[in-house]
Amino acid sequence: MYKQCVTRKEAQGTARVFDPTTRAGTVLLDDGTEVAFDGPAFDAGGLRLLRIGQRVKMSVDDGRVVALTLVTLPLPE
């Protein structure tokens, strides 16, 4: 039987902290886990600004956020 290994997944949460200078911040997942993202992950999602409390979705690869955008927008491939 063929077993496929998938390391990239999507997650949703609420923006908790955002620094517009570094474009980095944190997201609070629904289970209470806080996940950090860096500037390149923010840039990959195509956003220009993020407000505290906004609902976001993230693409996570090997435990690292690689893209972040609003829940109403598509994540980059």
WOBEL-V72505 format. One line per field, one symbol per residue. ss: DSSP state (2 for helix, 1 for strand, 0 for the rest). phi: phi as a letter, one per 20 degrees, with the letter a starting at -180 (. if undefined). psi: psi as a letter, one per 30 degrees, with the letter a starting at -180 (. if undefined). A space follows every 50 residues. Layout:
# WOBEL-V72505
ss=???
phi=???
psi=???
This chain:
# WOBEL-V72505
ss=00000001111111111110000111111000011110222222000000 000011111110011111110000000
phi=.edeeddebdbcacfdcbdffemdacceffenfececdggffffenedbc dgnfecccddclndfdbbbffedffff
psi=kkkkjjfklkllakkekkjfefglalkjlfgfkkkklleeeeeffglflk kkfkklllkkjhgkkfkkllfflkkl.
